[in-house]
Amino acid sequence: ELSEKVTAHLPEAWRKYFPSAPLAEIVDQKAGLDIRPCDEIPVIGPMYGESGIFLAAGYMGQGLSLGFKAGQSLAKIVLGKSDELPRFFWPERHRSLAPSID
């Protein structure tokens, strides 16, 4: 759940540390999760069954090194370009109805 205390503090902290940069209006907020995939392989790719939603999570402590590659791969997927990212990273592998990946 979102913490009201943190939600109130963040804009105050922004104005304190970046007084010359205006803060954009908050459109939406979501609580973050510590995601640990059951197979210990990161989840990177389009969200199964959801158009226009992409996911990159579950790095198991390797986010600094894997996060940049995940971002590059997702950008290529969004632009419709081919990427060397193996399909087994896609979130669909966790769906019982996911298509078989060979």
MODELLER restraints for C-alpha pairs under 7 A, 6 or more apart:
rsr = mdl.restraints
at = mdl.atoms
rsr.add(forms.Gaussian(group=physical.xy_distance, feature=features.Distance(at['CA:1:A'], at['CA:31:A']), mean=5.58, stdev=0.5))
rsr.add(forms.Gaussian(group=physical.xy_distance, feature=features.Distance(at['CA:2:A'], at['CA:30:A']), mean=6.94, stdev=0.5))
rsr.add(forms.Gaussian(group=physical.xy_distance, feature=features.Distance(at['CA:2:A'], at['CA:31:A']), mean=5.29, stdev=0.5))
rsr.add(forms.Gaussian(group=physical.xy_distance, feature=features.Distance(at['CA:35:A'], at['CA:57:A']), mean=6.49, stdev=0.5))
rsr.add(forms.Gaussian(group=physical.xy_distance, feature=features.Distance(at['CA:35:A'], at['CA:58:A']), mean=5.03, stdev=0.5))
rsr.add(forms.Gaussian(group=physical.xy_distance, feature=features.Distance(at['CA:36:A'], at['CA:58:A']), mean=4.97, stdev=0.5))
rsr.add(forms.Gaussian(group=physical.xy_distance, feature=features.Distance(at['CA:36:A'], at['CA:60:A']), mean=6.43, stdev=0.5))
rsr.add(forms.Gaussian(group=physical.xy_distance, feature=features.Distance(at['CA:37:A'], at['CA:58:A']), mean=5.83, stdev=0.5))
rsr.add(forms.Gaussian(group=physical.xy_distance, feature=features.Distance(at['CA:40:A'], at['CA:60:A']), mean=6.98, stdev=0.5))
rsr.add(forms.Gaussian(group=physical.xy_distance, feature=features.Distance(at['CA:42:A'], at['CA:57:A']), mean=5.95, stdev=0.5))
rsr.add(forms.Gaussian(group=physical.xy_distance, feature=features.Distance(at['CA:42:A'], at['CA:58:A']), mean=4.64, stdev=0.5))
rsr.add(forms.Gaussian(group=physical.xy_distance, feature=features.Distance(at['CA:42:A'], at['CA:59:A']), mean=5.09, stdev=0.5))
rsr.add(forms.Gaussian(group=physical.xy_distance, feature=features.Distance(at['CA:42:A'], at['CA:89:A']), mean=6.25, stdev=0.5))
rsr.add(forms.Gaussian(group=physical.xy_distance, feature=features.Distance(at['CA:43:A'], at['CA:55:A']), mean=6.79, stdev=0.5))
rsr.add(forms.Gaussian(group=physical.xy_distance, feature=features.Distance(at['CA:43:A'], at['CA:56:A']), mean=5.60, stdev=0.5))
rsr.add(forms.Gaussian(group=physical.xy_distance, feature=features.Distance(at['CA:43:A'], at['CA:57:A']), mean=5.42, stdev=0.5))
rsr.add(forms.Gaussian(group=physical.xy_distance, feature=features.Distance(at['CA:43:A'], at['CA:58:A']), mean=6.00, stdev=0.5))
rsr.add(forms.Gaussian(group=physical.xy_distance, feature=features.Distance(at['CA:43:A'], at['CA:89:A']), mean=5.13, stdev=0.5))
rsr.add(forms.Gaussian(group=physical.xy_distance, feature=features.Distance(at['CA:43:A'], at['CA:90:A']), mean=5.76, stdev=0.5))
rsr.add(forms.Gaussian(group=physical.xy_distance, feature=features.Distance(at['CA:43:A'], at['CA:91:A']), mean=5.49, stdev=0.5))
rsr.add(forms.Gaussian(group=physical.xy_distance, feature=features.Distance(at['CA:44:A'], at['CA:55:A']), mean=5.42, stdev=0.5))
rsr.add(forms.Gaussian(group=physical.xy_distance, feature=features.Distance(at['CA:44:A'], at['CA:56:A']), mean=4.32, stdev=0.5))
rsr.add(forms.Gaussian(group=physical.xy_distance, feature=features.Distance(at['CA:44:A'], at['CA:57:A']), mean=6.60, stdev=0.5))
rsr.add(forms.Gaussian(group=physical.xy_distance, feature=features.Distance(at['CA:44:A'], at['CA:70:A']), mean=6.40, stdev=0.5))
rsr.add(forms.Gaussian(group=physical.xy_distance, feature=features.Distance(at['CA:44:A'], at['CA:89:A']), mean=5.25, stdev=0.5))
rsr.add(forms.Gaussian(group=physical.xy_distance, feature=features.Distance(at['CA:44:A'], at['CA:90:A']), mean=5.19, stdev=0.5))
rsr.add(forms.Gaussian(group=physical.xy_distance, feature=features.Distance(at['CA:44:A'], at['CA:91:A']), mean=6.55, stdev=0.5))
rsr.add(forms.Gaussian(group=physical.xy_distance, feature=features.Distance(at['CA:45:A'], at['CA:54:A']), mean=5.55, stdev=0.5))
rsr.add(forms.Gaussian(group=physical.xy_distance, feature=features.Distance(at['CA:45:A'], at['CA:55:A']), mean=5.47, stdev=0.5))
rsr.add(forms.Gaussian(group=physical.xy_distance, feature=features.Distance(at['CA:45:A'], at['CA:56:A']), mean=6.61, stdev=0.5))
rsr.add(forms.Gaussian(group=physical.xy_distance, feature=features.Distance(at['CA:45:A'], at['CA:74:A']), mean=6.27, stdev=0.5))
rsr.add(forms.Gaussian(group=physical.xy_distance, feature=features.Distance(at['CA:45:A'], at['CA:89:A']), mean=6.82, stdev=0.5))
rsr.add(forms.Gaussian(group=physical.xy_distance, feature=features.Distance(at['CA:45:A'], at['CA:90:A']), mean=4.63, stdev=0.5))
rsr.add(forms.Gaussian(group=physical.xy_distance, feature=features.Distance(at['CA:45:A'], at['CA:91:A']), mean=6.32, stdev=0.5))
rsr.add(forms.Gaussian(group=physical.xy_distance, feature=features.Distance(at['CA:46:A'], at['CA:53:A']), mean=5.99, stdev=0.5))
rsr.add(forms.Gaussian(group=physical.xy_distance, feature=features.Distance(at['CA:46:A'], at['CA:54:A']), mean=4.27, stdev=0.5))
rsr.add(forms.Gaussian(group=physical.xy_distance, feature=features.Distance(at['CA:46:A'], at['CA:55:A']), mean=6.15, stdev=0.5))
rsr.add(forms.Gaussian(group=physical.xy_distance, feature=features.Distance(at['CA:46:A'], at['CA:90:A']), mean=6.59, stdev=0.5))
rsr.add(forms.Gaussian(group=physical.xy_distance, feature=features.Distance(at['CA:46:A'], at['CA:91:A']), mean=6.90, stdev=0.5))
rsr.add(forms.Gaussian(group=physical.xy_distance, feature=features.Distance(at['CA:47:A'], at['CA:53:A']), mean=5.57, stdev=0.5))
rsr.add(forms.Gaussian(group=physical.xy_distance, feature=features.Distance(at['CA:47:A'], at['CA:54:A']), mean=5.30, stdev=0.5))
rsr.add(forms.Gaussian(group=physical.xy_distance, feature=features.Distance(at['CA:47:A'], at['CA:55:A']), mean=6.20, stdev=0.5))
rsr.add(forms.Gaussian(group=physical.xy_distance, feature=features.Distance(at['CA:47:A'], at['CA:91:A']), mean=5.88, stdev=0.5))
rsr.add(forms.Gaussian(group=physical.xy_distance, feature=features.Distance(at['CA:48:A'], at['CA:91:A']), mean=6.19, stdev=0.5))
rsr.add(forms.Gaussian(group=physical.xy_distance, feature=features.Distance(at['CA:48:A'], at['CA:92:A']), mean=5.15, stdev=0.5))
rsr.add(forms.Gaussian(group=physical.xy_distance, feature=features.Distance(at['CA:56:A'], at['CA:70:A']), mean=6.35, stdev=0.5))
rsr.add(forms.Gaussian(group=physical.xy_distance, feature=features.Distance(at['CA:59:A'], at['CA:66:A']), mean=6.97, stdev=0.5))
rsr.add(forms.Gaussian(group=physical.xy_distance, feature=features.Distance(at['CA:73:A'], at['CA:83:A']), mean=6.20, stdev=0.5))
rsr.add(forms.Gaussian(group=physical.xy_distance, feature=features.Distance(at['CA:73:A'], at['CA:85:A']), mean=6.50, stdev=0.5))
rsr.add(forms.Gaussian(group=physical.xy_distance, feature=features.Distance(at['CA:76:A'], at['CA:82:A']), mean=6.59, stdev=0.5))
rsr.add(forms.Gaussian(group=physical.xy_distance, feature=features.Distance(at['CA:76:A'], at['CA:83:A']), mean=6.33, stdev=0.5))
rsr.add(forms.Gaussian(group=physical.xy_distance, feature=features.Distance(at['CA:92:A'], at['CA:98:A']), mean=5.43, stdev=0.5))
